[in-house]
Amino acid sequence: MILAGVQQTGKSGYPWLVFLHGFSGDCREWQVVGESLNDYPRLYLDLPGHGHSADTGVSGFDEMSDLLARTLLSYNILNYWLVGYSLGGRIAMFHACQRPKGLCGMIVEGGHPGLQDADARATRFASDSRWATRFRTEALETVFADWYQQPVFASLTDMQRQALITLRSQNNGAHLAQMLEATSLGVQPDLRSALKACDFYYLFGERDEKFAAIAAELNAGRHVIPHAGHNAHRENPDAVVASLAQILRLRTKDTL
């Protein structure tokens, strides 16, 4: 079992860029950004429960990391960067903390390194379980209309919010629910200590106060994306491309 994905070719010798989308997204989420980085071979993955991986499930972060490793091996990807947004960023951080062979670096946009106490994790898992129940039992348009009213999405305009509701409602609610519970922030370990040994970069929108504060805690190169909130690569893709290009140019030139 491997994850479905879309591949695009690049120049010989360049490391792969492996893109991981956020919750309820799919392999298309990063493609606008990736098209501007066409020197690099790119792989856009569908995470479990999403897109063409909708029938694939995992029980937690360990199984998710193993599945990612098997998927990369199946594509013969031996040198790569992970680029992940939100849920994809949390998966990227967990995977990087396993010190996988071939990982050149990691770029995370708005990913949480983990909650720091048991009570907070229990509260979050209870919240995610309630959302999962709604995804299983209610019309997705209704659930996502409420989902995008959460404070983290406050910077979205009404038009942006409605576009996301329409797009995300194409998913299967039961599959989303299973992945939400399996990769809840409530079951994710606190990765802060392990991340100190990782060389990585962190992107966040200038209007995303929650993740700006998280970025300040991390031993990572920080890039602020102007005129954007939590979903920075959708709200200001040109600025995200510029940040990724700068990071990759600095880190890749000495290896070619």
C-alpha positions as CSV (number, residue, x, y, z in Angstrom):
1,M,0.0,0.0,0.0
2,I,1.3,3.4,-1.0
3,L,-0.1,6.9,-1.3
4,A,-1.4,8.2,-4.7
5,G,0.4,11.1,-6.1
6,V,1.1,13.3,-9.1
7,Q,4.7,13.5,-10.4
8,Q,6.3,16.3,-12.4
9,T,9.8,16.2,-13.8
10,G,12.7,18.6,-13.1
11,K,16.4,19.0,-13.9
12,S,18.8,16.1,-13.4
13,G,20.5,16.2,-10.0
14,Y,18.0,18.4,-8.2
15,P,16.4,17.0,-5.1
16,W,12.7,16.1,-5.2
17,L,10.1,18.4,-3.6
18,V,7.4,16.3,-1.9
19,F,4.3,18.3,-1.1
20,L,1.9,17.4,1.7
21,H,-1.5,19.1,1.7
22,G,-3.7,20.1,4.7
23,F,-6.8,18.4,6.1
24,S,-9.5,18.0,3.5
25,G,-7.2,19.1,0.6
26,D,-5.6,16.9,-2.0
27,C,-2.6,16.7,-4.4
28,R,-3.8,19.8,-6.3
29,E,-3.4,22.1,-3.2
30,W,0.3,22.8,-3.8
31,Q,0.5,22.6,-7.6
32,V,0.2,26.4,-8.3
33,V,3.2,26.9,-6.0
34,G,5.1,23.9,-7.4
35,E,4.7,25.0,-11.0
36,S,7.0,27.9,-10.3
37,L,9.7,25.6,-9.0
38,N,10.1,23.6,-12.1
39,D,13.9,23.0,-11.8
40,Y,13.0,20.5,-9.2
41,P,11.2,17.2,-9.7
42,R,8.0,17.4,-7.7
43,L,5.6,14.8,-6.1
44,Y,2.2,16.0,-4.9
45,L,0.7,13.4,-2.6
46,D,-2.8,12.6,-1.6
47,L,-2.8,11.9,2.1
48,P,-4.9,9.0,3.6
49,G,-8.6,9.6,3.4
50,H,-8.1,12.2,0.7
51,G,-8.2,12.4,-3.1
52,H,-7.1,9.1,-4.8
53,S,-5.9,7.9,-1.4
54,A,-9.4,8.1,0.0
55,D,-9.6,4.4,0.6
56,T,-6.2,4.3,2.4
57,G,-6.3,4.6,6.2
58,V,-3.7,4.9,9.0
59,S,-4.0,4.3,12.7
60,G,-1.7,7.1,13.8
61,F,1.5,9.1,13.1
62,D,3.8,6.1,13.3
63,E,1.9,4.3,10.6
64,M,1.6,7.5,8.6
65,S,5.4,8.0,8.7
66,D,6.0,4.4,7.6
67,L,3.5,4.8,4.8
68,L,5.2,8.0,3.6
69,A,8.6,6.2,3.6
70,R,7.3,3.3,1.6
71,T,5.7,5.7,-0.9
72,L,8.9,7.6,-1.5
73,L,10.8,4.4,-1.9
74,S,8.2,3.2,-4.5
75,Y,8.8,6.4,-6.5
76,N,12.6,5.9,-6.2
77,I,12.9,9.2,-4.4
78,L,16.2,9.1,-2.5
79,N,16.9,12.8,-2.0
80,Y,14.1,15.0,-1.1
81,W,12.6,18.0,0.7
82,L,9.3,17.8,2.5
83,V,6.9,20.8,2.0
84,G,3.8,20.5,4.2
85,Y,0.9,22.7,5.1
86,S,-1.1,22.4,8.4
87,L,-1.8,18.7,8.7
88,G,0.8,18.0,6.1
89,G,3.3,20.1,8.0
90,R,2.6,18.1,11.2
91,I,3.2,14.9,9.3
92,A,6.4,16.3,7.8
93,M,7.7,17.3,11.2
94,F,6.9,13.9,12.7
95,H,8.6,12.1,9.7
96,A,11.7,14.4,9.9
97,C,12.0,13.6,13.6
98,Q,12.5,9.9,12.7
99,R,15.7,11.0,10.9
100,P,14.8,9.3,7.5
101,K,17.6,8.7,5.1
102,G,17.6,11.0,2.1
103,L,15.7,13.9,3.7
104,C,17.5,17.1,2.6
105,G,15.3,19.5,4.5
106,M,11.8,20.5,5.5
107,I,9.6,23.5,4.9
108,V,6.5,23.8,7.1
109,E,3.6,26.2,6.6
110,G,1.4,26.7,9.7
111,G,2.1,23.3,11.2
112,H,1.7,22.7,15.0
113,P,4.7,20.9,16.7
114,G,2.4,19.4,19.3
115,L,0.5,20.2,22.5
116,Q,2.6,20.3,25.7
117,D,0.3,18.8,28.4
118,A,-2.1,15.9,28.7
119,D,-5.1,18.0,29.5
120,A,-4.7,20.1,26.3
121,R,-4.3,16.9,24.3
122,A,-7.4,15.4,25.8
123,T,-9.4,18.5,25.1
124,R,-8.2,18.7,21.5
125,F,-9.0,15.0,20.9
126,A,-12.5,15.5,22.3
127,S,-13.0,18.4,19.9
128,D,-11.7,16.5,16.9
129,S,-13.9,13.6,17.8
130,R,-16.9,15.9,17.8
131,W,-15.9,17.2,14.4
132,A,-15.4,13.6,13.2
133,T,-18.9,12.7,14.2
134,R,-20.3,15.6,12.2
135,F,-18.2,14.7,9.2
136,R,-19.7,11.1,9.4
137,T,-23.3,12.2,9.9
138,E,-24.0,15.6,8.3
139,A,-23.8,17.2,4.9
140,L,-20.3,18.3,4.2
141,E,-21.4,21.8,3.1
142,T,-22.9,22.3,6.5
143,V,-19.9,21.0,8.4
144,F,-17.4,23.0,6.4
145,A,-19.4,26.1,6.7
146,D,-18.9,25.9,10.5
147,W,-15.3,24.5,10.1
148,Y,-14.1,27.7,8.3
149,Q,-15.6,29.9,11.0
150,Q,-12.9,28.7,13.4
151,P,-10.6,31.5,14.6
152,V,-7.6,30.2,12.7
153,F,-9.4,31.0,9.5
154,A,-10.6,34.5,10.5
155,S,-8.5,36.2,7.8
156,L,-10.5,34.6,5.0
157,T,-12.9,36.7,3.0
158,D,-16.4,35.6,2.5
159,M,-15.6,34.7,-1.1
160,Q,-12.5,32.7,-0.1
161,R,-14.4,30.9,2.6
162,Q,-17.2,29.9,0.2
163,A,-14.7,28.7,-2.4
164,L,-13.1,26.5,0.2
165,I,-16.5,25.1,1.4
166,T,-17.4,24.2,-2.2
167,L,-14.1,22.6,-2.9
168,R,-13.8,20.6,0.4
169,S,-17.3,19.4,0.2
170,Q,-16.3,17.1,-2.7
171,N,-14.6,14.8,-0.1
172,N,-16.0,11.7,1.6
173,G,-17.0,12.6,5.1
174,A,-16.3,9.1,6.7
175,H,-12.8,9.0,5.2
176,L,-12.1,12.5,6.5
177,A,-13.4,11.6,9.9
178,Q,-11.1,8.6,10.2
179,M,-8.0,10.6,9.2
180,L,-9.0,13.5,11.5
181,E,-9.0,11.1,14.5
182,A,-5.9,9.2,13.5
183,T,-3.8,12.4,13.1
184,S,-5.5,14.6,15.7
185,L,-3.3,17.1,17.4
186,G,-4.6,15.4,20.5
187,V,-2.7,12.2,19.7
188,Q,0.4,13.8,18.2
189,P,3.4,13.9,20.5
190,D,5.1,17.2,21.4
191,L,7.9,17.3,18.8
192,R,9.7,20.5,20.1
193,S,12.6,18.6,21.7
194,A,13.2,16.4,18.7
195,L,12.9,19.3,16.2
196,K,15.9,21.0,17.8
197,A,18.0,18.5,15.9
198,C,16.2,19.2,12.6
199,D,17.3,21.9,10.2
200,F,14.1,23.3,8.8
201,Y,12.1,26.4,7.8
202,Y,8.8,27.7,8.9
203,L,6.3,29.8,7.0
204,F,3.3,31.6,8.4
205,G,0.9,34.4,7.3
206,E,1.4,37.8,8.9
207,R,-2.2,37.7,10.0
208,D,-1.9,34.3,11.6
209,E,-1.1,35.3,15.2
210,K,-1.4,31.8,16.6
211,F,1.2,30.3,14.3
212,A,3.4,33.4,14.4
213,A,3.7,32.7,18.2
214,I,4.4,29.0,17.5
215,A,7.1,29.9,15.0
216,A,8.9,32.0,17.6
217,E,9.2,28.9,19.8
218,L,11.0,26.8,17.1
219,N,14.6,26.5,16.1
220,A,13.7,27.2,12.5
221,G,14.3,29.7,9.8
222,R,11.2,31.8,9.8
223,H,9.5,33.4,6.8
224,V,6.6,35.7,7.2
225,I,4.1,35.7,4.3
226,P,2.6,39.2,3.8
227,H,-1.2,39.8,3.2
228,A,-2.0,36.2,4.3
229,G,-3.5,34.3,7.2
230,H,-3.3,30.6,8.0
231,N,-3.7,29.4,4.4
232,A,-0.8,31.5,3.1
233,H,0.0,29.4,0.0
234,R,-3.6,30.0,-1.2
235,E,-3.9,33.6,-0.1
236,N,-0.5,34.8,-1.4
237,P,1.1,32.1,-3.6
238,D,3.6,34.4,-5.1
239,A,5.1,35.3,-1.8
240,V,5.2,31.6,-0.8
241,V,7.0,30.7,-4.1
242,A,9.5,33.5,-3.4
243,S,10.3,32.1,0.1
244,L,10.6,28.5,-1.1
245,A,12.8,29.6,-4.0
246,Q,15.1,31.5,-1.6
247,I,15.4,28.6,0.8
248,L,16.0,26.0,-1.9
249,R,18.5,28.2,-3.8
250,L,20.6,28.7,-0.7
251,R,20.5,25.0,0.3
252,T,20.7,23.4,-3.1
253,K,23.5,25.3,-4.9
254,D,26.3,23.6,-2.9
255,T,25.0,20.1,-3.7
256,L,24.8,20.4,-7.5
